[in-house]
Amino acid sequence: MKYHFKVHEDTDGLWAECIELKGCRSQADTFEELKKNLSEALNLYLDEPAGSNMLFPLPDAALDERQGTVPIEVEPTIAFAMLVRHYRITHRMTQKEAQEALGLPNRNSYARLEKKGNPRLDTIEKVVKAFPDFPLHQCFN
């Protein structure tokens, strides 16, 4: 999963802003340092606490072809947690309903999926079964 940044240059160096996520930006003296800072800023921006109902827009794949943008990849564990939350909210489910749909033993088991973590393969399989249109491929580029 990659979000796209528009890079600007001024007298103090470089800065960039995410096209899809308002307020996600960073700055640096060099382009390589900027990319590193943007990755850190993006992952911090998207790492919402478990149970949050914040619904971030998904990346715009059409921007991949647009010149002048820099794609920055989301850390896979954050991308997975963000997509789990996104699918729960867009399917208008509470955490309890999502927990039951996934066959997890309790709400806390589900809530951990909405946090940066390292889900087991059997848990990922449950997510994909509960949400057949879940874009697992977007988590791992």
CORSUL-V269332 format. One record per residue. N is the residue number from 1. SS is DSSP state (2 for helix, 1 for strand, 0 for the rest). Layout:
BEGIN
n = <N N>
ss = <SS SS>
END
This chain:
BEGIN
n = <1 2 3 4 5 6 7 8 9 10 11 12 13 14 15 16 17 18 19 20 21 22 23 24 25 26 27 28 29 30 31 32 33 34 35 36 37 38 39 40 41 42 43 44 45 46 47 48 49 50 51 52 53 54 55 56 57 58 59 60 61 62 63 64 65 66 67 68 69 70 71 72 73 74 75 76 77 78 79 80 81 82 83 84 85 86 87 88 89 90 91 92 93 94 95 96 97 98 99 100 101 102 103 104 105 106 107 108 109 110 111 112 113 114 115 116 117 118 119 120 121 122 123 124 125 126 127 128 129 130 131 132 133 134 135 136 137 138 139 140 141>
ss = <0 1 1 1 1 1 1 1 1 1 0 0 1 1 1 1 1 1 0 0 0 0 0 0 1 1 1 1 0 0 2 2 2 2 2 2 2 2 2 2 2 2 2 2 2 2 0 0 0 0 0 0 0 0 0 0 0 0 0 0 2 2 2 2 2 0 0 0 1 1 1 1 1 0 0 2 2 2 2 2 2 2 2 2 2 2 2 2 2 2 0 0 0 0 2 2 2 2 2 2 2 2 0 0 0 0 2 2 2 2 2 2 2 2 0 0 0 0 0 0 2 2 2 2 2 2 2 2 2 2 0 0 0 0 0 2 2 2 0 0 0>
END
